[in-house]
Amino acid sequence: MRKLLILLLIFSFLLVGCGNSGEEFEIALVTDAGDINDKSFNQSAWQAVERFGKDKNVTYKYYKPASFDDAGYKAQIDEAVLNGAKVIVCPGYKFCNAIGELQDEYDEVKFILIDAVPTIPDKKDSTKSTEIKPKDNVYCALYNELQAGYLAGYAAIKGGFTKLGFMGGIALPAVINYGYGYLQGANDAAMQSGIKIDMMYTYTGTFNEDPAVKTKAAKWYDSGLEVIFSCGGGICNSIFPAAKEAEKFAIGVDSNQNDDSTGVVITSALKDVNKTVYDKLVDYKNDKFKGGIETLDATGGYIGLPKDFEHLGNFNEDAYNEIFTKIANGSVKIKTRAEVDNDNKDNGNPAKLNLSNVNITYDK
């Protein structure tokens, strides 16, 4: 039905000789609640689309929804298709339902879904969704957050910090994985250095800027914390200012936030969305696009830290490359959530990790 409506719209535009400017855009990006300068998935994905468009002389455009819900995301996908999009990039989990509902309707369109898989909303409970298999036209990129988090925690301790914090957004699997990796990296580095470290740990319940998050971060810094891993999208806009006011530090997430204007970010746990999107657009151009779910990790260079070690003391690029290689080749073993909590009912409480050199205070 949706495809029929789009065809009717196109036909009506042709009849009356109007519509949009008549220009078609082959590659489209639909943003979520952020924008193309959000220092996160939207920005990284857009940079890849823009670079690919210029490199390959392909038209491209981004679309920002009028409402940040399933209806808003679907409406912008409709518009992108109407404007001739052959590939549509959807950065983040908020597109799960939209792709789940539209992947059949637009089976001729390629979708690149970042850090998520398609779902179908529950008809009786709109707050719940059921995961479904992506079609051949939908590529879903997931990431090994355990590895990225491990590197961030390891670097912070090797960089001379001993009082750390973790503020996750909502306790979703990706956020929990970041946190569990962060703790294990910090613990291993502390063991190697023969020290004990302190860790404050919480989930904020939001991915958005929030005065309550800033207040809690400020209290943590006042209590002696030196650096907080800001692991939740827009909460960085609350944590980074708190760090600046306290003259302390923070760790970024997902994208390279080291150049944040506050000047407090010592490193960032990266998911290389830029590389992911660009590589899949190349596959599309070369008729090698394949749908399905793929978990990207250190072996392909899709996770890591920025090559900026200015604020990390003796932890330099050589030291980073050494630990990165060990993670990539499997020499470093990082426990998954399932390995420490078989039923995954711990709600993200890291106590079951039983770390030897990290004293964890779980601040609910």
N, C-alpha and C positions, 0 to 999 in steps of 0.2 A: 504493500500500500504506500509506504513512504517513497519508494522508488518511483511509483506511478505519479505521486504528487510532484516530485522533482521534475519528471519528464514533462508534466503538464505545465509547470512553471516555465521551463525552458521554452516550450512551444509557444506559450503566451507571450514571452518576451520577443520571440522571433516574429510573431504576428503583428505586434504593435511597434516593433522596431525600437524597443527600449530595454530596460533592465539595468544591469550595471554598465560599466563603460564598454563592455564587449571584450575586455581583456581577459584572457584565461591564465590561470596560474597552475603550473604542473605540480609543484610541491607546496604543501600547506602545513602550518603548525597551528594547532588550537591550544591556547594557553589555559591553565587552570586559574585559580584565584590570584596568582601572581601575575607579573608582567615579564617582558623580555629583558628587563634589567633587575631581576629579583635575586641575582647571585645564587641561583639554584637551578632546578631542572629546566624551567622555561628559558632562562638565559643561555644555558649550555646547549640546549636543543636548538634554539634559534641561531646561535652562532654557527652550528654545524650546517643548518639549512642554508644560511646566508653564504657560508663559504662554499658549499657544494654548488649552489646556484651560480655563483660567480666563476667557480672553476670549470663548470660544465656548460655554462651559458644556458641555464635552465631558469624559467620563471618561478618565483616563489612569493609567498605572502603569509602573514600570520593573522589569526582571528582571535579576538577576545570576547568571550561570552557575555551576554547581557545579564545572565544570572548564573551563579556558580552551583548548578545542580544538574541532574541528568538531562532535564529539558533544555537547559542552556547549552550544555556541551553538544547534545544531539543537533540542536538548531545550527550551531556553527559548523558542525561536520556537514550538515545538509548544504549550507551555503558554500563551503569549500568545494563540495562535489559539483554544485551548480556552476561554480566558477572554473571547472575543468580540472580539479585536483586529481592526480593519479596516485599520489602518495600523501598520506596525512599522518603527521607526527603528533602523538598524544602523550604529553609528559606527566605521568603520575597516576596514582591509584584512583583518583577521582573520576577517571574515564572508564573504569571497569564496567559499569552498567551500560554506558553509552556504546562501547565497543561490543559488549555482549549482545545488545539488541540490534546493532546495525551491521555486524560483520556478514550476515547473510544478505541483507538488503543491498549492500554495496560490495558484492563479491568480486567486482572488477577493479576495485580500489585497494591499494596496499596500505596497511596500517602498521605504524611502528609505535607500539605501546611500551612506555618506559616504566620499569619497576612495578609492574602490575600484570594481571591476567584478566581475561573477560569474565564477567559475572552476569547473572540474571537476578533482578530484584525479586524478593519474596512477595507474592500477591497479597498475602495476609498481613505481613509485617514489613513495612517499607524500610525499616532500619537494618534488615537482614538481606543478604544476597547469597546465591549459590554459584560457586566457581564452575565454569564450563570450559570445554576444550576450544582453543583458538582454531579458526579455520585456516586454510592454506594461505589466505591473504593477510593474516595477522601475525606479526612477529612480536613476541613479548620478551623484553630484556629484563631479567632479574640479576641481582648482584650478590656477591659474597660479602655481606657487611661485616661478618666476623673477622675477615682478613683486614679490611680497612680499619675497623675499630681497634684491632690488635696493634696495627702499626702506629696509630695515634697514641694509644696508651704507652706503648714501648718507647716511642720518641719522647713523650713528655717526661718520663722518668729518667731516661738517658740524658735528657736535656737539663736535668738538675732540679726538677720539681718533685715535691714529695707529698703535697697536700692537694689532692685532685677532687673534682666533682664531675658528675654526669647528670645532665638534665635532658631526659628524652621527652619527646612530644607525647603522642598517644602511644600506649603500650601495644603497638602492632609488631608482628614478627620482625620486620626490617629494623625497627628501632631497638627492640630487645637484642637482636643479633649484634648491632653496633655496640651496645652496652656490654654484652658478655665478652665480645672480642676486646674491647677497651680494657676491661678488668684483667683479662688474662695477659694481655700485652704488658700492662703495668706490673702485674705480679711477676712475670718472667724477668723483666728488666730489674725489678727490685731484688729478686733472688740473685741475679748475676752480680748486682752491686753490693749485696750483703746488707740490705737495709729493709726497714718496714715502712710502709706508707699508709696514709689515711685517705679514705674515699667517701664522699657524700654522694648519695644516689637517689634519684627521684624521676617520676614522670609528671609532666606539667598538665596533661589532659588536653592540650591544645597544640596546634602547629602555627598559631598566630601570635603576633605581638600582643602582650598582655601586661598591664601594670603589676598584676600579682606575681608574674614570673620575674619581673625586674626586682620586685621587693624581696622575693625569696633569694634570688641570686646575690643581691646586696647583703643580705644577712649571712649567706654562706661566706662571702668574701670577708665580711667583718669578723667572722669567726676564725679566720686564718687561712682559708682556702686560697691557693695561688692561681689555679686555672680550672675553668669549667668547660667540659665538652658540651657544646650547644648542639644537641642532636634532634632537631625538630623544625626544619623550615624556618618560618617567620619568627620563632621564639628568639632567634639570634638578635632581632631588633630590640629585644628587651635585655638579653644577657650581655651583649657587647657593650651597650652604654653603661650597664652596672659595673662591668669590669673596668671601663675607662675611668669612671668616677672613683672607683676604689684603688686605681692604679695597679690593677691586677691583669690577668690574661684569660684568653678563651681559645677553644679549638672549634674550627668550623666543620661543616658536614656537607656531603654530597658534591658540592662544587668548591673551587678554589676561592676561599674567602680571605686569604692572606692579605689582600690589598684593601680590605675594608677600611673605610675612612676613620674609624675609631683607633686604628693602629694597635689593637690588642690581640689580634689573632696570631698564635705562634705556629700553627699548622692546620691543615684541614684533612679530614678523612674523606677521600674522593671516590665517587662513582663517576667514571669518565663517560658521561652522557654525550658529550661532544663527539668523542671518538665512536661511540656506539651508533649514534644517528648517522654520522658521516659514512661509516662503513656499510650500514644497511642501505643507504641511498646509492652508494657505489654498486652494491649487489643488484639493486633495482635497475640501475642504468645498464648493467651488464647482463640483464635477464637471469640473474642468479638468486633472486629474492626467494626466501623460503620462510613460510610461516612456522609457528610453533613456539615453545618456551625454551629459552636458553639462559642458564645461570653463568654470568661472566665473572671472572676472578683475576687473580694476579698472573696466571699463566698467559693470558692474552693482553696483559697490561691495562685492564679495565678498572682496576681499583689501585689505590696507593695514596701517597702524600705528595704535595707539590715539592718541586726541587728548590725549596727555599728554606734554609736551615739557620737563618740569621738569629732567630730567637731561641735556638735549641742547644746552646752551649757547645759541648764537645761532640754532640750528635750531628755529624756532617753527612755529606752525600755518600762517602765511602761506607760509613756505618749503616746508612739507610739501604744502600744497594745490597749489603751483606745480609741483613735481616729480610729484605724483600725477596732475595733469591731463595732463602731457606723456606719462606712461606710458599713461594711459587713451586718449588720442587717437592714440597711435602715434608721437609725435614722438621719443620715446626708444626706441632699438632695443636690445633685449637678445638676445644670441646664445643660441640653444638648444644643448643638448648635441649634437644631430645636426649642427649647423652647424660645430662645432669637432671633432667626432669621428664621422664618417659611420657607422662600424660599431658605435658605442656600446660598444667593448671597452676603454675606458680605465679601467674599474672606479672611476670617479669621481675620477680624478686630474686636477686642474684645470690641469695644466701647459700643455695645448694651447690654453688661452684666450689665452696670450701677452699678458698685461696689461702696459701701459707703466709704470704708477705703483704697482704692488703687487709687493713682493718676497715670494714664496710659499715657505714651508717646509712640504713635505708630510711629515707625521709619521705613517708607517704604523703 
